[in-house]
Amino acid sequence: MGIGISDVVIMAVSFLLVAVLGPIAIGTIANTTTTSWNASVITIFKVLLPIIWVIGVAIAYLPRKGK
């Protein structure tokens, strides 16, 4: 019922991938050219998308009850 070695390995690999690919993705979003976009779309794309990504990563690493 505890955490097995496979769980630890999967968590370590996924954390490494998030740590490497996360800043690349956020940098790509921040450097996107949005000159012809509406202001509301720019706000959603550059502000809310990274916040939702951070919340998703945090939820993915929280322990689940009943597992």
DSSP file (Angstrom, degrees, kcal/mol; ACC not computed):
  #  RESIDUE AA STRUCTURE BP1 BP2  ACC     N-H-->O    O-->H-N    N-H-->O    O-->H-N    TCO  KAPPA ALPHA  PHI   PSI    X-CA   Y-CA   Z-CA
    1    1 A M              0   0    0      0, 0.0     3,-0.1     0, 0.0     2,-0.0   0.000 360.0 360.0 360.0 -10.7    0.0    0.0    0.0
    2    2 A G        -     0   0    0      1,-0.1     2,-0.5     0, 0.0     0, 0.0  -0.074 360.0 -67.0 -87.3-168.8    3.0    2.3    0.2
    3    3 A I        -     0   0    0      4,-0.0    -1,-0.1     3,-0.0     2,-0.1  -0.708  53.1-150.9 -84.3 127.1    5.1    4.0   -2.4
    4    4 A G     >  -     0   0    0     -2,-0.5     4,-1.6     1,-0.1     3,-0.1  -0.389  28.5-103.3 -92.2 172.9    7.0    1.5   -4.5
    5    5 A I  H  > S+     0   0    0      1,-0.2     4,-2.3     2,-0.2     5,-0.2   0.839 121.0  57.3 -65.7 -33.4   10.3    2.0   -6.3
    6    6 A S  H  > S+     0   0    0      1,-0.2     4,-2.5     2,-0.2    -1,-0.2   0.879 104.5  52.2 -66.4 -35.7    8.5    2.3   -9.7
    7    7 A D  H  > S+     0   0    0      2,-0.2     4,-2.3     1,-0.2    -1,-0.2   0.901 110.1  48.7 -63.8 -40.6    6.5    5.2   -8.3
    8    8 A V  H  X S+     0   0    0     -4,-1.6     4,-2.4     2,-0.2    -2,-0.2   0.910 112.3  48.0 -66.2 -42.8    9.7    7.0   -7.2
    9    9 A V  H  X S+     0   0    0     -4,-2.3     4,-2.5     2,-0.2     5,-0.2   0.926 112.5  48.4 -65.1 -44.5   11.3    6.4  -10.6
   10   10 A I  H  X S+     0   0    0     -4,-2.5     4,-2.5     1,-0.2     5,-0.2   0.908 113.1  48.2 -62.6 -41.5    8.3    7.7  -12.5
   11   11 A M  H  X S+     0   0    0     -4,-2.3     4,-2.4    -5,-0.2    -1,-0.2   0.898 112.0  49.2 -66.6 -39.6    8.0   10.7  -10.2
   12   12 A A  H  X S+     0   0    0     -4,-2.4     4,-2.1     2,-0.2    -2,-0.2   0.920 113.7  45.3 -66.2 -43.4   11.7   11.5  -10.6
   13   13 A V  H  X S+     0   0    0     -4,-2.5     4,-2.3     2,-0.2    -2,-0.2   0.922 114.7  47.5 -67.2 -43.5   11.6   11.2  -14.4
   14   14 A S  H  X S+     0   0    0     -4,-2.5     4,-2.4    -5,-0.2    -2,-0.2   0.894 111.5  50.7 -67.1 -37.7    8.5   13.3  -14.7
   15   15 A F  H  X S+     0   0    0     -4,-2.4     4,-2.5    -5,-0.2    -1,-0.2   0.898 109.9  50.9 -64.8 -39.0    9.8   16.0  -12.4
   16   16 A L  H  X S+     0   0    0     -4,-2.1     4,-1.8     2,-0.2     5,-0.2   0.915 110.7  48.7 -63.0 -43.2   13.0   16.1  -14.5
   17   17 A L  H  X S+     0   0    0     -4,-2.3     4,-3.0     1,-0.2     5,-0.4   0.908 112.6  47.6 -63.7 -41.8   11.0   16.5  -17.7
   18   18 A V  H  X S+     0   0    0     -4,-2.4     4,-1.9     1,-0.2    -2,-0.2   0.904 111.5  51.2 -64.6 -40.5    8.9   19.2  -16.1
   19   19 A A  H  < S+     0   0    0     -4,-2.5    -1,-0.2    -5,-0.2    -2,-0.2   0.818 119.5  35.5 -67.6 -30.8   12.0   21.0  -14.8
   20   20 A V  H  X S+     0   0    0     -4,-1.8     4,-0.7    -5,-0.2    -2,-0.2   0.907 126.0  35.1 -88.2 -47.5   13.6   20.9  -18.3
   21   21 A L  H  X S+     0   0    0     -4,-3.0     4,-2.4    -5,-0.2     5,-0.2   0.750 105.1  70.7 -83.2 -24.1   10.7   21.4  -20.6
   22   22 A G  H  X S+     0   0    0     -4,-1.9     4,-2.6    -5,-0.4     5,-0.2   0.949 100.1  43.4 -60.1 -53.8    8.7   23.8  -18.5
   23   23 A P  H  > S+     0   0    0      0, 0.0     4,-2.4     0, 0.0    -1,-0.2   0.851 112.9  54.4 -62.9 -31.9   10.9   26.9  -18.8
   24   24 A I  H  X S+     0   0    0     -4,-0.7     4,-2.1     2,-0.2    -2,-0.2   0.934 111.2  44.9 -64.7 -44.4   11.3   26.2  -22.5
   25   25 A A  H  X S+     0   0    0     -4,-2.4     4,-2.2     2,-0.2    -1,-0.2   0.916 114.0  48.3 -65.8 -43.6    7.5   26.2  -23.0
   26   26 A I  H  X S+     0   0    0     -4,-2.6     4,-2.4     1,-0.2    -1,-0.2   0.901 111.9  50.5 -64.9 -39.9    7.0   29.3  -20.8
   27   27 A G  H  X S+     0   0    0     -4,-2.4     4,-1.8    -5,-0.2    -1,-0.2   0.883 109.2  51.2 -64.0 -38.7    9.7   31.1  -22.7
   28   28 A T  H  < S+     0   0    0     -4,-2.1    -2,-0.2     2,-0.2    -1,-0.2   0.905 111.1  47.8 -65.0 -41.3    8.2   30.2  -26.0
   29   29 A I  H >< S+     0   0    0     -4,-2.2     3,-1.1     1,-0.2    -2,-0.2   0.909 111.9  50.1 -64.8 -41.3    4.8   31.5  -24.9
   30   30 A A  H 3< S+     0   0    0     -4,-2.4    -1,-0.2     1,-0.2    -2,-0.2   0.809 111.2  48.8 -68.2 -29.6    6.4   34.7  -23.6
   31   31 A N  T 3< S+     0   0    0     -4,-1.8    -1,-0.2    -5,-0.2     2,-0.2   0.299  81.6 124.9 -95.3  10.7    8.3   35.4  -26.8
   32   32 A T    <   -     0   0    0     -3,-1.1     2,-0.6    -4,-0.2    -3,-0.0  -0.478  66.4-119.3 -71.7 137.8    5.3   34.8  -29.1
   33   33 A T        +     0   0    0     -2,-0.2     3,-0.1     1,-0.1    -1,-0.1  -0.684  38.6 168.3 -79.0 119.5    4.5   37.7  -31.5
   34   34 A T    >   +     0   0    0     -2,-0.6     3,-1.1     1,-0.1    -1,-0.1  -0.126  28.3 127.2-123.7  35.5    1.0   38.9  -30.8
   35   35 A T  T 3  S+     0   0    0      1,-0.2    -1,-0.1     0, 0.0    -2,-0.0   0.846  78.9  39.7 -67.4 -34.2    0.8   42.1  -32.7
   36   36 A S  T 3  S+     0   0    0     -3,-0.1    -1,-0.2     2,-0.0     2,-0.2   0.273  96.3 104.1 -99.9  13.0   -2.4   41.3  -34.6
   37   37 A W  S <  S-     0   0    0     -3,-1.1     2,-0.1     1,-0.1    -3,-0.1  -0.549  76.6-103.5 -92.0 157.9   -4.2   39.7  -31.7
   38   38 A N     >  -     0   0    0     -2,-0.2     4,-2.0     1,-0.1     5,-0.2  -0.401  31.7-115.2 -71.7 156.6   -7.0   41.1  -29.6
   39   39 A A  H  > S+     0   0    0      1,-0.2     4,-2.1     2,-0.2     5,-0.1   0.869 114.8  52.9 -64.0 -37.0   -6.1   42.3  -26.1
   40   40 A S  H  > S+     0   0    0      1,-0.2     4,-2.2     2,-0.2    -1,-0.2   0.884 108.7  49.6 -68.1 -36.6   -8.3   39.7  -24.4
   41   41 A V  H  > S+     0   0    0      2,-0.2     4,-2.6     1,-0.2    -1,-0.2   0.890 109.7  51.7 -68.0 -39.0   -6.6   36.9  -26.3
   42   42 A I  H  X S+     0   0    0     -4,-2.0     4,-2.9     2,-0.2     5,-0.4   0.909 109.6  50.5 -62.4 -42.3   -3.2   38.2  -25.4
   43   43 A T  H  X>S+     0   0    0     -4,-2.1     4,-2.1     2,-0.2     5,-1.4   0.932 113.1  44.8 -61.9 -46.4   -4.1   38.3  -21.8
   44   44 A I  I  <>S+     0   0    0     -4,-2.2     5,-1.8     3,-0.2    -2,-0.2   0.928 118.1  44.2 -63.1 -44.3   -5.4   34.7  -21.8
   45   45 A F  I  <5S+     0   0    0     -4,-2.6    -2,-0.2     3,-0.2    -1,-0.2   0.900 123.7  31.0 -71.0 -42.6   -2.4   33.4  -23.8
   46   46 A K  I  <5S+     0   0    0     -4,-2.9    -1,-0.2    -5,-0.2    -3,-0.2   0.693 132.4  25.2 -94.3 -19.5    0.4   35.2  -21.9
   47   47 A V  I  X5S+     0   0    0     -4,-2.1     4,-1.2    -5,-0.4    -3,-0.2   0.820 124.9  36.6-109.4 -53.5   -1.1   35.4  -18.4
   48   48 A L  I  ><S+     0   0    0     -5,-1.4     4,-2.8     1,-0.2     5,-0.2   0.859 108.9  60.8 -76.1 -34.9   -3.6   32.7  -17.8
   49   49 A L  H  ><S+     0   0    0     -5,-1.8     4,-2.1    -6,-0.2    -1,-0.2   0.928 107.5  44.2 -62.0 -46.6   -1.9   29.9  -19.7
   50   50 A P  H  > S+     0   0    0      0, 0.0     4,-2.3     0, 0.0    -1,-0.2   0.879 113.9  51.7 -64.2 -34.7    1.3   29.9  -17.6
   51   51 A I  H  X S+     0   0    0     -4,-1.2     4,-2.3     2,-0.2    -2,-0.2   0.928 110.4  47.6 -65.9 -43.4   -0.8   30.1  -14.4
   52   52 A I  H  X S+     0   0    0     -4,-2.8     4,-2.4     1,-0.2    -1,-0.2   0.873 110.3  53.7 -63.8 -36.7   -2.9   27.2  -15.5
   53   53 A W  H  X S+     0   0    0     -4,-2.1     4,-2.3    -5,-0.2    -2,-0.2   0.926 109.0  47.6 -63.3 -44.6    0.2   25.2  -16.4
   54   54 A V  H  X S+     0   0    0     -4,-2.3     4,-2.4     1,-0.2    -2,-0.2   0.911 112.1  49.5 -63.7 -42.4    1.7   25.8  -12.9
   55   55 A I  H  X S+     0   0    0     -4,-2.3     4,-2.5     1,-0.2    -1,-0.2   0.906 110.4  51.4 -63.2 -41.0   -1.6   24.8  -11.2
   56   56 A G  H  X S+     0   0    0     -4,-2.4     4,-1.9     2,-0.2    -2,-0.2   0.893 110.3  48.0 -63.1 -40.8   -1.7   21.6  -13.4
   57   57 A V  H  X S+     0   0    0     -4,-2.3     4,-1.3     2,-0.2    -1,-0.2   0.908 111.8  50.2 -66.5 -41.4    1.9   20.7  -12.4
   58   58 A A  H  X S+     0   0    0     -4,-2.4     4,-0.6     1,-0.2     3,-0.4   0.913 111.4  48.1 -64.0 -41.8    1.1   21.3   -8.7
   59   59 A I  H >< S+     0   0    0     -4,-2.5     3,-0.7     1,-0.2    -1,-0.2   0.868 106.6  57.9 -66.3 -35.2   -2.0   19.1   -8.9
   60   60 A A  H 3< S+     0   0    0     -4,-1.9    -1,-0.2     1,-0.2    -2,-0.2   0.812 110.7  42.5 -65.4 -29.1    0.0   16.4  -10.7
   61   61 A Y  H 3< S+     0   0    0     -4,-1.3    -1,-0.2    -3,-0.4    -2,-0.2   0.457  88.5 105.5 -99.4  -1.3    2.4   16.1   -7.8
   62   62 A L  S << S-     0   0    0     -3,-0.7     2,-0.1    -4,-0.6    -3,-0.0  -0.583  79.8-108.9 -76.4 139.8    0.0   16.3   -4.9
   63   63 A P        -     0   0    0      0, 0.0     2,-0.4     0, 0.0    -1,-0.1  -0.412  32.3-132.1 -68.1 144.8   -0.6   13.0   -3.2
   64   64 A R    >   -     0   0    0     -2,-0.1     3,-1.0    -3,-0.0     2,-0.2  -0.785  13.3-122.5-101.2 140.2   -4.0   11.5   -3.8
   65   65 A K  T 3  S+     0   0    0     -2,-0.4    -1,-0.0     1,-0.2     0, 0.0  -0.552  93.8  20.7 -75.6 142.9   -6.3   10.2   -1.1
   66   66 A G  T 3         0   0    0     -2,-0.2    -1,-0.2     1,-0.1    -2,-0.0   0.535 360.0 360.0  81.4   6.7   -7.3    6.6   -1.4
   67   67 A K    <         0   0    0     -3,-1.0    -2,-0.1   -66,-0.0    -1,-0.1   0.464 360.0 360.0 -87.5 360.0   -4.5    5.5   -3.8
